Amino acid sequence: MAQDNLSFLEKKQQLTRASLIGIPLDLGKDNIGTDAGPKKLRELGIVKSLTSAGVDVLDRGDVPAATRAATDIGDVRLKYLEAILETLRPAAALIEKEIRQGQIPIAIGGDHSIAVGTISGASAACDGDLGIIWIDAHGDINTHETSLSGNIHGMPLAAVLGLGHPDLVNLHQPGQKIKSANVVYVGLKDLDQAEIDFIRQGNISAFTVMDIVRAGLEPVCQAIVALQKRVKKIWVSLDVDSIDALYAPSTPMLNKGGLTYREISALTQYIGKVCSLIGFEIVEFAPDRDKNNLTGQLIIELAARLLGTEHTWYTDYMDEEAKKQIRRGTNLVDAVHKS
């Protein structure tokens, strides 16, 4: 039987239970303003929007995160390590707890260093039988020995693969959390040479922007299907800077030539319909840099698609039209009774 591609355009009929978890950590890089991400998305109505799309959302609030002013930078090869660990430990525990209770965690950063905690928690919840789809312009697979900046937001994937500083590698549970064979990169554009070497050595499946320009998303979709066949569950790590700056201007590392709106919306839609998703995170959203809430609204739309449903201006419009129909019907019934 041919695949029913129209199903990709449907709202999810089966109720999805999700937990919104803010992780307002902004220490993984120089002061970039990503700590304001969770609050801003709540103000933009992420809970209401996902609820209208058929998701039963519990807002679990924010994991406490240290501020830069109250924190010592420590080793310049691992800036703010101790403060970051203080946030990642409870984040990992909360992610594991939510998954074990049947919830799909929606982790909102914060910078990308939060992925050490989120993925460690998700891996523990499924006994390591986990695949990662890493959507990012950057590899984030440096270690403290290869990083040119010492910023931990460039090290999370290395840590969960068992590379780098022991405090990061052994967070939540000892050792490697993910096999390199169970990682799929999408949207790579700016890599350090050390990251290229790590990716090659690990034989990690990697799709650059150039790959997508040349061949479209079909090879990516095939790799995602193959990944799902190898693992029980999938975690998605979505960095806003994977998206072209035209559509996502609210990120500290603007990406001119990143994934287009069509590519990122189709990709997340495909993942949401095809994958057995255990949870996801969206990171590196700095609201103060946004333009007319363009990035914030896009994040909400992508979150809905990752959950296998739809929330766009069009669904909002049609929901409002449906409400008008109900009101008109109610008014007509009232008029009949009065006559």
Phi and psi in degrees as GROMACS dihedral restraints (atoms count N, CA, C in turn):
[ dihedral_restraints ]
;  ai    aj    ak    al  type     phi  dphi    fc
    3     4     5     6     1   -66.6    20    10
    4     5     6     7     1   147.8    20    10
    6     7     8     9     1   -65.3    20    10
    7     8     9    10     1   136.4    20    10
    9    10    11    12     1   -86.1    20    10
   10    11    12    13     1    88.6    20    10
   12    13    14    15     1   -68.2    20    10
   13    14    15    16     1   -18.4    20    10
   15    16    17    18     1   -65.8    20    10
   16    17    18    19     1   -22.3    20    10
   18    19    20    21     1   -63.8    20    10
   19    20    21    22     1   -23.7    20    10
   21    22    23    24     1   -66.8    20    10
   22    23    24    25     1   -19.9    20    10
   24    25    26    27     1   -96.5    20    10
   25    26    27    28     1    -0.4    20    10
   27    28    29    30     1   -90.4    20    10
   28    29    30    31     1   146.7    20    10
   30    31    32    33     1   -68.3    20    10
   31    32    33    34     1   147.5    20    10
   33    34    35    36     1   -67.0    20    10
   34    35    36    37     1   130.4    20    10
   36    37    38    39     1   -85.6    20    10
   37    38    39    40     1   -33.6    20    10
   39    40    41    42     1   -84.1    20    10
   40    41    42    43     1   130.3    20    10
   42    43    44    45     1   -63.0    20    10
   43    44    45    46     1   129.7    20    10
   45    46    47    48     1  -102.5    20    10
   46    47    48    49     1   133.3    20    10
   48    49    50    51     1  -101.3    20    10
   49    50    51    52     1   118.9    20    10
   51    52    53    54     1  -130.5    20    10
   52    53    54    55     1   155.4    20    10
   54    55    56    57     1  -122.6    20    10
   55    56    57    58     1   123.2    20    10
   57    58    59    60     1   -85.9    20    10
   58    59    60    61     1   123.5    20    10
   60    61    62    63     1  -128.5    20    10
   61    62    63    64     1   114.5    20    10
   63    64    65    66     1   -84.5    20    10
   64    65    66    67     1   135.5    20    10
   66    67    68    69     1  -129.5    20    10
   67    68    69    70     1    82.3    20    10
   69    70    71    72     1   -79.8    20    10
   70    71    72    73     1    56.9    20    10
   72    73    74    75     1   -91.5    20    10
   73    74    75    76     1   127.3    20    10
   75    76    77    78     1  -130.6    20    10
   76    77    78    79     1    29.7    20    10
   78    79    80    81     1  -105.5    20    10
   79    80    81    82     1    -5.4    20    10
   81    82    83    84     1   -74.7    20    10
   82    83    84    85     1   -10.7    20    10
   84    85    86    87     1  -146.8    20    10
   85    86    87    88     1   178.1    20    10
   87    88    89    90     1   -58.5    20    10
   88    89    90    91     1   159.9    20    10
   90    91    92    93     1   -51.0    20    10
   91    92    93    94     1   107.2    20    10
   93    94    95    96     1  -123.3    20    10
   94    95    96    97     1    -7.8    20    10
   96    97    98    99     1    85.8    20    10
   97    98    99   100     1    14.3    20    10
   99   100   101   102     1   -76.5    20    10
  100   101   102   103     1   -11.7    20    10
  102   103   104   105     1   -65.4    20    10
  103   104   105   106     1   -19.3    20    10
  105   106   107   108     1   -85.4    20    10
  106   107   108   109     1    -3.5    20    10
  108   109   110   111     1   -58.9    20    10
  109   110   111   112     1   -52.5    20    10
  111   112   113   114     1   -59.7    20    10
  112   113   114   115     1   -43.6    20    10
  114   115   116   117     1   -61.9    20    10
  115   116   117   118     1   -43.9    20    10
  117   118   119   120     1   -64.7    20    10
  118   119   120   121     1   -41.8    20    10
  120   121   122   123     1   -66.3    20    10
  121   122   123   124     1   -33.1    20    10
  123   124   125   126     1   -66.1    20    10
  124   125   126   127     1   -41.8    20    10
  126   127   128   129     1   -62.6    20    10
  127   128   129   130     1   -33.1    20    10
  129   130   131   132     1   -78.7    20    10
  130   131   132   133     1    -4.3    20    10
  132   133   134   135     1    88.4    20    10
  133   134   135   136     1    35.6    20    10
  135   136   137   138     1   -61.3    20    10
  136   137   138   139     1   -38.1    20    10
  138   139   140   141     1   -66.7    20    10
  139   140   141   142     1   -46.7    20    10
  141   142   143   144     1   -62.3    20    10
  142   143   144   145     1   -42.2    20    10
  144   145   146   147     1   -64.6    20    10
  145   146   147   148     1   -45.4    20    10
  147   148   149   150     1   -68.2    20    10
  148   149   150   151     1   -35.2    20    10
  150   151   152   153     1   -62.4    20    10
  151   152   153   154     1   -43.3    20    10
  153   154   155   156     1   -66.0    20    10
  154   155   156   157     1   -21.1    20    10
  156   157   158   159     1   -89.8    20    10
  157   158   159   160     1     4.1    20    10
  159   160   161   162     1    97.4    20    10
  160   161   162   163     1    20.3    20    10
  162   163   164   165     1  -108.3    20    10
  163   164   165   166     1   130.7    20    10
  165   166   167   168     1   -86.6    20    10
  166   167   168   169     1   100.2    20    10
  168   169   170   171     1  -103.3    20    10
  169   170   171   172     1   127.3    20    10
  171   172   173   174     1  -105.1    20    10
  172   173   174   175     1   124.5    20    10
  174   175   176   177     1   -89.5    20    10
  175   176   177   178     1   109.7    20    10
  177   178   179   180     1   -87.7    20    10
  178   179   180   181     1     4.9    20    10
  180   181   182   183     1    77.3    20    10
  181   182   183   184     1  -160.6    20    10
  183   184   185   186     1  -109.3    20    10
  184   185   186   187     1   143.9    20    10
  186   187   188   189     1   -74.1    20    10
  187   188   189   190     1   128.5    20    10
  189   190   191   192     1   -56.9    20    10
  190   191   192   193     1   134.5    20    10
  192   193   194   195     1  -131.6    20    10
  193   194   195   196     1   137.3    20    10
  195   196   197   198     1   -68.1    20    10
  196   197   198   199     1   151.3    20    10
  198   199   200   201     1   -97.3    20    10
  199   200   201   202     1   157.6    20    10
  201   202   203   204     1   -62.2    20    10
  202   203   204   205     1   -38.7    20    10
  204   205   206   207     1   -64.6    20    10
  205   206   207   208     1   -28.5    20    10
  207   208   209   210     1  -101.1    20    10
  208   209   210   211     1    18.1    20    10
  210   211   212   213     1  -131.9    20    10
  211   212   213   214     1   142.3    20    10
  213   214   215   216     1   -89.4    20    10
  214   215   216   217     1   138.1    20    10
  216   217   218   219     1   -68.0    20    10
  217   218   219   220     1   -29.1    20    10
  219   220   221   222     1    67.7    20    10
  220   221   222   223     1  -146.7    20    10
  222   223   224   225     1   -62.4    20    10
  223   224   225   226     1   124.0    20    10
  225   226   227   228     1   -68.5    20    10
  226   227   228   229     1   -11.3    20    10
  228   229   230   231     1   -84.1    20    10
  229   230   231   232     1   -13.8    20    10
  231   232   233   234     1  -144.0    20    10
  232   233   234   235     1    69.6    20    10
  234   235   236   237     1   -60.6    20    10
  235   236   237   238     1   130.2    20    10
  237   238   239   240     1    61.0    20    10
  238   239   240   241     1    29.8    20    10
  240   241   242   243     1   -55.2    20    10
  241   242   243   244     1   -50.3    20    10
  243   244   245   246     1   -62.4    20    10
  244   245   246   247     1   -42.9    20    10
  246   247   248   249     1   -67.1    20    10
  247   248   249   250     1   -37.5    20    10
  249   250   251   252     1   -64.4    20    10
  250   251   252   253     1   -43.1    20    10
  252   253   254   255     1   -61.6    20    10
  253   254   255   256     1   -35.8    20    10
  255   256   257   258     1   -63.6    20    10
  256   257   258   259     1   -26.5    20    10
  258   259   260   261     1   -87.0    20    10
  259   260   261   262     1   -40.5    20    10
  261   262   263   264     1   -67.8    20    10
  262   263   264   265     1   -34.3    20    10
  264   265   266   267     1   -61.2    20    10
  265   266   267   268     1   -54.5    20    10
  267   268   269   270     1   -67.3    20    10
  268   269   270   271     1   -29.3    20    10
  270   271   272   273     1   -63.2    20    10
  271   272   273   274     1   -45.1    20    10
  273   274   275   276     1   -61.8    20    10
  274   275   276   277     1   -43.8    20    10
  276   277   278   279     1   -63.4    20    10
  277   278   279   280     1   -40.5    20    10
  279   280   281   282     1   -67.9    20    10
  280   281   282   283     1   -42.5    20    10
  282   283   284   285     1   -59.3    20    10
  283   284   285   286     1   -47.2    20    10
  285   286   287   288     1   -60.7    20    10
  286   287   288   289     1   -44.3    20    10
  288   289   290   291     1   -60.8    20    10
  289   290   291   292     1   -46.5    20    10
  291   292   293   294     1   -62.3    20    10
  292   293   294   295     1   -42.5    20    10
  294   295   296   297     1   -63.7    20    10
  295   296   297   298     1   -43.3    20    10
  297   298   299   300     1   -65.7    20    10
  298   299   300   301     1   -22.4    20    10
  300   301   302   303     1   -90.2    20    10
  301   302   303   304     1     7.6    20    10
  303   304   305   306     1    87.9    20    10
  304   305   306   307     1    12.2    20    10
  306   307   308   309     1   -95.8    20    10
  307   308   309   310     1   155.3    20    10
  309   310   311   312     1  -102.4    20    10
  310   311   312   313     1   110.9    20    10
  312   313   314   315     1   -70.7    20    10
  313   314   315   316     1   134.2    20    10
  315   316   317   318     1  -111.3    20    10
  316   317   318   319     1   100.3    20    10
  318   319   320   321     1   -93.4    20    10
  319   320   321   322     1   125.6    20    10
  321   322   323   324     1  -113.7    20    10
  322   323   324   325     1   120.2    20    10
  324   325   326   327     1   -88.2    20    10
  325   326   327   328     1   176.5    20    10
  327   328   329   330     1    73.9    20    10
  328   329   330   331     1   158.7    20    10
  330   331   332   333     1   -86.0    20    10
  331   332   333   334     1   178.0    20    10
  333   334   335   336     1   -75.5    20    10
  334   335   336   337     1    -6.4    20    10
  336   337   338   339     1   -63.3    20    10
  337   338   339   340     1   -20.2    20    10
  339   340   341   342     1   -62.6    20    10
  340   341   342   343     1   -20.0    20    10
  342   343   344   345     1   -64.9    20    10
  343   344   345   346     1   -25.1    20    10
  345   346   347   348     1   -60.9    20    10
  346   347   348   349     1   -41.3    20    10
  348   349   350   351     1   -75.6    20    10
  349   350   351   352     1   -46.5    20    10
  351   352   353   354     1   -63.8    20    10
  352   353   354   355     1   -46.3    20    10
  354   355   356   357     1   -70.4    20    10
  355   356   357   358     1   -35.3    20    10
  357   358   359   360     1   -61.8    20    10
  358   359   360   361     1   -41.6    20    10
  360   361   362   363     1   -67.1    20    10
  361   362   363   364     1   -42.3    20    10
  363   364   365   366     1   -66.1    20    10
  364   365   366   367     1   -40.5    20    10
  366   367   368   369     1   -62.4    20    10
  367   368   369   370     1   -41.6    20    10
  369   370   371   372     1   -63.1    20    10
  370   371   372   373     1   -35.4    20    10
  372   373   374   375     1   -70.6    20    10
  373   374   375   376     1   -22.6    20    10
  375   376   377   378     1  -122.8    20    10
  376   377   378   379     1    26.0    20    10
  378   379   380   381     1    54.5    20    10
  379   380   381   382     1    36.3    20    10
  381   382   383   384     1    80.0    20    10
  382   383   384   385     1    -1.6    20    10
  384   385   386   387     1   -85.2    20    10
  385   386   387   388     1    67.6    20    10
  387   388   389   390     1  -135.3    20    10
  388   389   390   391     1   138.1    20    10
  390   391   392   393     1  -109.7    20    10
  391   392   393   394     1   154.4    20    10
  393   394   395   396     1  -123.2    20    10
  394   395   396   397     1   128.7    20    10
  396   397   398   399     1  -105.6    20    10
  397   398   399   400     1   112.1    20    10
  399   400   401   402     1  -106.3    20    10
  400   401   402   403     1   104.5    20    10
  402   403   404   405     1  -100.7    20    10
  403   404   405   406     1   109.3    20    10
  405   406   407   408     1  -166.4    20    10
  406   407   408   409     1   147.6    20    10
  408   409   410   411     1   -75.3    20    10
  409   410   411   412     1   -19.5    20    10
  411   412   413   414     1  -117.9    20    10
  412   413   414   415     1   157.3    20    10
  414   415   416   417     1   -78.6    20    10
  415   416   417   418     1   -30.3    20    10
  417   418   419   420     1    50.2    20    10
  418   419   420   421     1    36.9    20    10
  420   421   422   423     1  -124.1    20    10
  421   422   423   424     1    24.3    20    10
  423   424   425   426     1   -76.8    20    10
  424   425   426   427     1   164.1    20    10
  426   427   428   429     1  -122.2    20    10
  427   428   429   430     1   175.3    20    10
  429   430   431   432     1   -64.1    20    10
  430   431   432   433     1   -16.7    20    10
  432   433   434   435     1   -89.2    20    10
  433   434   435   436     1   -18.2    20    10
  435   436   437   438     1  -113.1    20    10
  436   437   438   439     1   -19.7    20    10
  438   439   440   441     1   -65.8    20    10
  439   440   441   442     1   135.5    20    10
  441   442   443   444     1   -85.9    20    10
  442   443   444   445     1   -13.6    20    10
  444   445   446   447     1  -113.2    20    10
  445   446   447   448     1   -26.0    20    10
  447   448   449   450     1    79.0    20    10
  448   449   450   451     1     8.0    20    10
  450   451   452   453     1   -82.8    20    10
  451   452   453   454     1   124.5    20    10
  453   454   455   456     1   -72.3    20    10
  454   455   456   457     1   -18.4    20    10
  456   457   458   459     1   -67.1    20    10
  457   458   459   460     1   -10.3    20    10
  459   460   461   462     1   -97.8    20    10
  460   461   462   463     1    11.5    20    10
  462   463   464   465     1  -123.5    20    10
  463   464   465   466     1    -2.9    20    10
  465   466   467   468     1   -63.7    20    10
  466   467   468   469     1   -40.6    20    10
  468   469   470   471     1   -68.2    20    10
  469   470   471   472     1   -37.0    20    10
  471   472   473   474     1   -57.5    20    10
  472   473   474   475     1   -44.7    20    10
  474   475   476   477     1   -61.7    20    10
  475   476   477   478     1   -45.0    20    10
  477   478   479   480     1   -75.2    20    10
  478   479   480   481     1   -15.8    20    10
  480   481   482   483     1   -86.9    20    10
  481   482   483   484     1    -0.5    20    10
  483   484   485   486     1    91.6    20    10
  484   485   486   487     1    15.5    20    10
  486   487   488   489     1  -108.8    20    10
  487   488   489   490     1   141.1    20    10
  489   490   491   492     1   108.2    20    10
  490   491   492   493     1  -155.4    20    10
  492   493   494   495     1   -68.2    20    10
  493   494   495   496     1   136.5    20    10
  495   496   497   498     1   -57.1    20    10
  496   497   498   499     1   -33.6    20    10
  498   499   500   501     1   -65.0    20    10
  499   500   501   502     1   -31.2    20    10
  501   502   503   504     1   -82.9    20    10
  502   503   504   505     1   -44.1    20    10
  504   505   506   507     1   -60.9    20    10
  505   506   507   508     1   -38.2    20    10
  507   508   509   510     1   -98.2    20    10
  508   509   510   511     1    15.2    20    10
  510   511   512   513     1   -61.2    20    10
  511   512   513   514     1   133.7    20    10
  513   514   515   516     1    71.5    20    10
  514   515   516   517     1   -50.9    20    10
  516   517   518   519     1  -142.5    20    10
  517   518   519   520     1   149.7    20    10
  519   520   521   522     1   -65.6    20    10
  520   521   522   523     1   140.5    20    10
  522   523   524   525     1    82.4    20    10
  523   524   525   526     1  -168.5    20    10
  525   526   527   528     1   -61.0    20    10
  526   527   528   529     1   134.8    20    10
  528   529   530   531     1  -100.8    20    10
  529   530   531   532     1   -28.4    20    10
  531   532   533   534     1  -134.9    20    10
  532   533   534   535     1   142.0    20    10
  534   535   536   537     1   -82.5    20    10
  535   536   537   538     1   142.3    20    10
  537   538   539   540     1   -61.0    20    10
  538   539   540   541     1   -28.9    20    10
  540   541   542   543     1   -67.9    20    10
  541   542   543   544     1   -15.1    20    10
  543   544   545   546     1  -107.4    20    10
  544   545   546   547     1    29.4    20    10
  546   547   548   549     1  -120.7    20    10
  547   548   549   550     1   135.7    20    10
  549   550   551   552     1  -125.5    20    10
  550   551   552   553     1   117.6    20    10
  552   553   554   555     1   -86.1    20    10
  553   554   555   556     1   140.8    20    10
  555   556   557   558     1  -136.5    20    10
  556   557   558   559     1   129.0    20    10
  558   559   560   561     1    93.1    20    10
  559   560   561   562     1    14.6    20    10
  561   562   563   564     1   -60.4    20    10
  562   563   564   565     1   139.8    20    10
  564   565   566   567     1  -145.1    20    10
  565   566   567   568     1   -37.7    20    10
  567   568   569   570     1  -126.1    20    10
  568   569   570   571     1   106.1    20    10
  570   571   572   573     1  -125.0    20    10
  571   572   573   574     1   144.9    20    10
  573   574   575   576     1   -78.4    20    10
  574   575   576   577     1   156.5    20    10
  576   577   578   579     1   -61.1    20    10
  577   578   579   580     1   -38.0    20    10
  579   580   581   582     1   -61.5    20    10
  580   581   582   583     1   -36.1    20    10
  582   583   584   585     1   -68.1    20    10
  583   584   585   586     1   -41.5    20    10
  585   586   587   588     1   -58.7    20    10
  586   587   588   589     1   -42.2    20    10
  588   589   590   591     1   -64.0    20    10
  589   590   591   592     1   -43.7    20    10
  591   592   593   594     1   -61.8    20    10
  592   593   594   595     1   -43.7    20    10
  594   595   596   597     1   -63.4    20    10
  595   596   597   598     1   -41.9    20    10
  597   598   599   600     1   -66.4    20    10
  598   599   600   601     1   -45.8    20    10
  600   601   602   603     1   -62.7    20    10
  601   602   603   604     1   -36.7    20    10
  603   604   605   606     1   -84.0    20    10
  604   605   606   607     1    -4.3    20    10
  606   607   608   609     1    52.7    20    10
  607   608   609   610     1    44.2    20    10
  609   610   611   612     1   -80.8    20    10
  610   611   612   613     1   135.2    20    10
  612   613   614   615     1   -66.5    20    10
  613   614   615   616     1   120.7    20    10
  615   616   617   618     1  -138.6    20    10
  616   617   618   619     1   127.7    20    10
  618   619   620   621     1  -116.8    20    10
  619   620   621   622     1   116.6    20    10
  621   622   623   624     1   -85.5    20    10
  622   623   624   625     1   169.3    20    10
  624   625   626   627     1   -58.9    20    10
  625   626   627   628     1   -39.7    20    10
  627   628   629   630     1   -59.4    20    10
  628   629   630   631     1   -41.2    20    10
  630   631   632   633     1   -58.5    20    10
  631   632   633   634     1   -42.8    20    10
  633   634   635   636     1   -71.6    20    10
  634   635   636   637     1   -36.5    20    10
  636   637   638   639     1   -62.4    20    10
  637   638   639   640     1   -41.1    20    10
  639   640   641   642     1   -76.9    20    10
  640   641   642   643     1   -42.2    20    10
  642   643   644   645     1  -119.0    20    10
  643   644   645   646     1    -2.4    20    10
  645   646   647   648     1    75.5    20    10
  646   647   648   649     1  -165.0    20    10
  648   649   650   651     1   -90.2    20    10
  649   650   651   652     1    -6.4    20    10
  651   652   653   654     1   -58.0    20    10
  652   653   654   655     1   -47.4    20    10
  654   655   656   657     1   -62.5    20    10
  655   656   657   658     1   -34.0    20    10
  657   658   659   660     1   -64.1    20    10
  658   659   660   661     1   -46.5    20    10
  660   661   662   663     1   -61.1    20    10
  661   662   663   664     1   -39.3    20    10
  663   664   665   666     1   -63.7    20    10
  664   665   666   667     1   -40.3    20    10
  666   667   668   669     1   -66.6    20    10
  667   668   669   670     1   -36.1    20    10
  669   670   671   672     1   -66.4    20    10
  670   671   672   673     1   -43.1    20    10
  672   673   674   675     1   -62.3    20    10
  673   674   675   676     1   -42.5    20    10
  675   676   677   678     1   -63.8    20    10
  676   677   678   679     1   -39.3    20    10
  678   679   680   681     1   -62.7    20    10
  679   680   681   682     1   -44.9    20    10
  681   682   683   684     1   -61.8    20    10
  682   683   684   685     1   -31.2    20    10
  684   685   686   687     1   -71.0    20    10
  685   686   687   688     1   -23.7    20    10
  687   688   689   690     1   -88.5    20    10
  688   689   690   691     1   -22.1    20    10
  690   691   692   693     1  -128.2    20    10
  691   692   693   694     1   163.2    20    10
  693   694   695   696     1   -77.9    20    10
  694   695   696   697     1   -43.8    20    10
  696   697   698   699     1  -136.2    20    10
  697   698   699   700     1   161.4    20    10
  699   700   701   702     1  -129.1    20    10
  700   701   702   703     1   137.4    20    10
  702   703   704   705     1  -111.6    20    10
  703   704   705   706     1   135.6    20    10
  705   706   707   708     1  -107.7    20    10
  706   707   708   709     1   130.1    20    10
  708   709   710   711     1  -115.4    20    10
  709   710   711   712     1   107.6    20    10
  711   712   713   714     1  -111.1    20    10
  712   713   714   715     1   113.9    20    10
  714   715   716   717     1   -94.7    20    10
  715   716   717   718     1   127.8    20    10
  717   718   719   720     1   -58.7    20    10
  718   719   720   721     1   -27.7    20    10
  720   721   722   723     1   -74.2    20    10
  721   722   723   724     1     0.8    20    10
  723   724   725   726     1   -73.5    20    10
  724   725   726   727     1   -19.2    20    10
  726   727   728   729     1   -94.8    20    10
  727   728   729   730     1   141.5    20    10
  729   730   731   732     1   -54.4    20    10
  730   731   732   733     1   140.8    20    10
  732   733   734   735     1   -59.8    20    10
  733   734   735   736     1   -22.8    20    10
  735   736   737   738     1   -61.5    20    10
  736   737   738   739     1   -33.0    20    10
  738   739   740   741     1  -105.1    20    10
  739   740   741   742     1   -21.3    20    10
  741   742   743   744     1  -136.5    20    10
  742   743   744   745     1    75.0    20    10
  744   745   746   747     1   -77.7    20    10
  745   746   747   748     1    -8.0    20    10
  747   748   749   750     1   -98.4    20    10
  748   749   750   751     1    58.9    20    10
  750   751   752   753     1  -141.5    20    10
  751   752   753   754     1   144.2    20    10
  753   754   755   756     1   -64.8    20    10
  754   755   756   757     1   -22.8    20    10
  756   757   758   759     1  -118.0    20    10
  757   758   759   760     1    78.0    20    10
  759   760   761   762     1   -56.2    20    10
  760   761   762   763     1   138.8    20    10
  762   763   764   765     1  -117.4    20    10
  763   764   765   766     1    95.8    20    10
  765   766   767   768     1   -84.9    20    10
  766   767   768   769     1   111.9    20    10
  768   769   770   771     1   102.9    20    10
  769   770   771   772     1    18.3    20    10
  771   772   773   774     1   -82.3    20    10
  772   773   774   775     1  -165.1    20    10
  774   775   776   777     1   -63.0    20    10
  775   776   777   778     1   137.4    20    10
  777   778   779   780     1   -77.3    20    10
  778   779   780   781     1   169.7    20    10
  780   781   782   783     1   -59.2    20    10
  781   782   783   784     1   -43.3    20    10
  783   784   785   786     1   -61.4    20    10
  784   785   786   787     1   -41.6    20    10
  786   787   788   789     1   -68.9    20    10
  787   788   789   790     1   -46.6    20    10
  789   790   791   792     1   -72.1    20    10
  790   791   792   793     1   -34.3    20    10
  792   793   794   795     1   -71.3    20    10
  793   794   795   796     1   -40.7    20    10
  795   796   797   798     1   -67.7    20    10
  796   797   798   799     1   -39.4    20    10
  798   799   800   801     1   -62.8    20    10
  799   800   801   802     1   -49.1    20    10
  801   802   803   804     1   -67.2    20    10
  802   803   804   805     1   -35.2    20    10
  804   805   806   807     1   -62.7    20    10
  805   806   807   808     1   -42.7    20    10
  807   808   809   810     1   -64.5    20    10
  808   809   810   811     1   -46.5    20    10
  810   811   812   813     1   -59.2    20    10
  811   812   813   814     1   -44.8    20    10
  813   814   815   816     1   -63.5    20    10
  814   815   816   817     1   -28.1    20    10
  816   817   818   819     1   -93.0    20    10
  817   818   819   820     1   -27.4    20    10
  819   820   821   822     1  -100.8    20    10
  820   821   822   823     1   -32.7    20    10
  822   823   824   825     1   -92.9    20    10
  823   824   825   826     1   151.4    20    10
  825   826   827   828     1   -88.5    20    10
  826   827   828   829     1    88.8    20    10
  828   829   830   831     1   -82.8    20    10
  829   830   831   832     1   128.6    20    10
  831   832   833   834     1   -93.0    20    10
  832   833   834   835     1   -20.5    20    10
  834   835   836   837     1   162.1    20    10
  835   836   837   838     1   176.1    20    10
  837   838   839   840     1  -158.9    20    10
  838   839   840   841     1   165.6    20    10
  840   841   842   843     1  -132.4    20    10
  841   842   843   844     1   149.5    20    10
  843   844   845   846     1  -126.1    20    10
  844   845   846   847     1   124.0    20    10
  846   847   848   849     1  -130.6    20    10
  847   848   849   850     1   170.0    20    10
  849   850   851   852     1    66.1    20    10
  850   851   852   853     1    34.3    20    10
  852   853   854   855     1   -96.4    20    10
  853   854   855   856     1   115.3    20    10
  855   856   857   858     1  -112.7    20    10
  856   857   858   859     1    94.3    20    10
  858   859   860   861     1   -55.9    20    10
  859   860   861   862     1   -33.4    20    10
  861   862   863   864     1   -63.5    20    10
  862   863   864   865     1   -18.1    20    10
  864   865   866   867     1   -94.9    20    10
  865   866   867   868     1    -2.6    20    10
  867   868   869   870     1   -73.4    20    10
  868   869   870   871     1   161.8    20    10
  870   871   872   873     1  -122.6    20    10
  871   872   873   874     1   111.4    20    10
  873   874   875   876     1    53.8    20    10
  874   875   876   877     1    34.7    20    10
  876   877   878   879     1    59.7    20    10
  877   878   879   880     1    25.5    20    10
  879   880   881   882     1   -60.8    20    10
  880   881   882   883     1   -47.4    20    10
  882   883   884   885     1   -69.8    20    10
  883   884   885   886     1   -43.1    20    10
  885   886   887   888     1   -59.4    20    10
  886   887   888   889     1   -45.1    20    10
  888   889   890   891     1   -66.8    20    10
  889   890   891   892     1   -35.7    20    10
  891   892   893   894     1   -64.8    20    10
  892   893   894   895     1   -40.4    20    10
  894   895   896   897     1   -59.0    20    10
  895   896   897   898     1   -43.4    20    10
  897   898   899   900     1   -62.9    20    10
  898   899   900   901     1   -42.0    20    10
  900   901   902   903     1   -62.2    20    10
  901   902   903   904     1   -44.3    20    10
  903   904   905   906     1   -68.2    20    10
  904   905   906   907     1   -35.8    20    10
  906   907   908   909     1   -61.2    20    10
  907   908   909   910     1   -43.3    20    10
  909   910   911   912     1   -61.0    20    10
  910   911   912   913     1   -42.0    20    10
  912   913   914   915     1   -67.7    20    10
  913   914   915   916     1   -38.5    20    10
  915   916   917   918     1   -63.2    20    10
  916   917   918   919     1   -27.3    20    10
  918   919   920   921     1   -86.0    20    10
  919   920   921   922     1     5.6    20    10
  921   922   923   924     1    83.8    20    10
  922   923   924   925     1    18.0    20    10
  924   925   926   927     1  -133.6    20    10
  925   926   927   928     1  -168.8    20    10
  927   928   929   930     1  -131.3    20    10
  928   929   930   931     1   135.1    20    10
  930   931   932   933     1  -145.5    20    10
  931   932   933   934     1   106.6    20    10
  933   934   935   936     1  -138.4    20    10
  934   935   936   937     1   178.6    20    10
  936   937   938   939     1   -58.8    20    10
  937   938   939   940     1   -32.9    20    10
  939   940   941   942     1   -69.9    20    10
  940   941   942   943     1   -43.5    20    10
  942   943   944   945     1   -65.8    20    10
  943   944   945   946     1   -36.3    20    10
  945   946   947   948     1   -60.9    20    10
  946   947   948   949     1   -45.2    20    10
  948   949   950   951     1   -61.2    20    10
  949   950   951   952     1   -46.2    20    10
  951   952   953   954     1   -69.6    20    10
  952   953   954   955     1   -34.5    20    10
  954   955   956   957     1   -62.1    20    10
  955   956   957   958     1   -40.4    20    10
  957   958   959   960     1   -68.1    20    10
  958   959   960   961     1   -38.2    20    10
  960   961   962   963     1   -63.6    20    10
  961   962   963   964     1   -38.7    20    10
  963   964   965   966     1   -63.5    20    10
  964   965   966   967     1   -40.0    20    10
  966   967   968   969     1   -63.7    20    10
  967   968   969   970     1   -38.0    20    10
  969   970   971   972     1   -64.2    20    10
  970   971   972   973     1   -40.0    20    10
  972   973   974   975     1   -61.9    20    10
  973   974   975   976     1   -42.6    20    10
  975   976   977   978     1   -63.3    20    10
  976   977   978   979     1   -43.7    20    10
  978   979   980   981     1   -64.2    20    10
  979   980   981   982     1   -40.7    20    10
  981   982   983   984     1   -64.1    20    10
  982   983   984   985     1   -40.8    20    10
  984   985   986   987     1   -63.8    20    10
  985   986   987   988     1   -40.8    20    10
  987   988   989   990     1   -64.2    20    10
  988   989   990   991     1   -42.6    20    10
  990   991   992   993     1   -64.7    20    10
  991   992   993   994     1   -37.2    20    10
  993   994   995   996     1   -66.2    20    10
  994   995   996   997     1   -42.9    20    10
  996   997   998   999     1   -61.2    20    10
  997   998   999  1000     1   -43.7    20    10
  999  1000  1001  1002     1   -61.2    20    10
 1000  1001  1002  1003     1   -40.3    20    10
 1002  1003  1004  1005     1   -65.7    20    10
 1003  1004  1005  1006     1   -39.7    20    10
 1005  1006  1007  1008     1   -63.5    20    10
 1006  1007  1008  1009     1   -44.2    20    10
 1008  1009  1010  1011     1   -63.2    20    10
 1009  1010  1011  1012     1   -38.4    20    10
 1011  1012  1013  1014     1   -69.9    20    10
 1012  1013  1014  1015     1   -30.6    20    10
